[in-house]
Amino acid sequence: MTALRSLLFVLWLYLSMVLFAVGLSPALLGPHRPAMGVVRGWAKFVLFGLRWIAGVKVEVRGLEHRPRGAALVASKHQGMLDVVALLALLPDACFVLKKELMPLPFFGWFAWKTRMIAVDRSGHAKALKDMARQARARLADGRQIVIFPEGTRTQPGQPADYKPGVAAIYRDLEGPCWPVATNSGLHWPAHGFMRRPGTVVFEFLPPIEAGLKRAEFMARLEHSIESASTRLLLAP
């Protein structure tokens, strides 16, 4: 039964991409806000199907810590659900993503229109400077900049390897950073089509104050996200 429900949800997921990206593509001709509305609507549509088809419920904790205005958000990343959920949960999320995704039809077009931050990961120092420049511009627009500090998806329980990009943005923006923990990989793994019924938790954690040295910030961030995510993984 789980395999059948998972397969039906995957069909729902891909159908939703066609319906929203193709059917609502005229939003690409307008300003940023309508295109962002399409993206957020798609995310909520996916979460609806995930709940009622695959039996995976999304629970949100720490709402008192959820930013509503300009903010830097650093989230644990275990699968595609992390992107979908944060698009739905934040009012105007702007993701840091790899530049290779931008040429993709529809996905890349909406990413460009909604002014996501595309990074050339082979660019090293130049890429970090460009990422920080784009982040400043998006923050000035009052958006929530979302970065996955590990740079890629990790399996639940896998040792963390935090990259320096988040520290570069944190230092440059001179503001707090809002960590987010999750156990999403237990129910929507990074690979394969199986969706395991249960409850995925996204927990907004207390913000890390501005002005910390790089080493202290990275240590605080990793401890905050990893300890909370591990707790969620071990919860009954």
Steps between C-alpha positions, in 0.01 A plus 500: 500500500784743583659436161172565319432820694856614434464437128170690490661792680792508257248521217324782689834678544593492132147588393510799732821620335335490159179665621673787680811555288327468163143597583602808698804595293345840406605606852854507360403807300408702807690627805658287770198473730260309270775253408579448867130441560507220242801340666347518848169371370679204343679425829172496694343281231786250539466497879126435466567196281778381728261498796195344338663267249826390661393541864788734584394790721713812545512648850657838568652588836660815633266731313593775743848492340382498138622816324248703304718779365855515372701212644773243445361149550736200524327163476587134532467336158396137463287509185274688262234545766721757675470729199127440457418554868704818542347646184160447661599608852691821426327802346766577237778240503806551285710184470873475439527238225758369257529684171464179299126494580425832334486383134237235579168570327232650724690423826787725399265758353304532824822499703626788288170689517475463877863612529649200672874523570690290245855405597781360288644251749823472301563873536635485859580852634338677204185291545483586871525872423230475235276303736543763772424778251177334390407427862534869592267597217237240597521596866440863405176380339390351833538136394601191696827367359507120543828312486579136570835525684605145405471590134321179407253245633616268777358173627337507845769448760786556255787713639461866407746690281416870514635718218630860537235663282257559787771671704581730209139614472462531879810719526407714202139559602591586861174358632367195690465154352191284551582123513245235398511132602312213338460123477366511143733230369319237706183541296612655168850357436742675268493206260230260382125543472389360837323739734467354850182598688549697818571853616777720368595780738650832400617691806597866490768551765596816693703734278876525538589860570701715260867585538657166594840399370492247219616202705259571785210557261564176311530304825178651638313442176607139460429417863156665485387328180660160557397455863139595423489284185643202686237544770229496233647187340500318833154611608239220510 
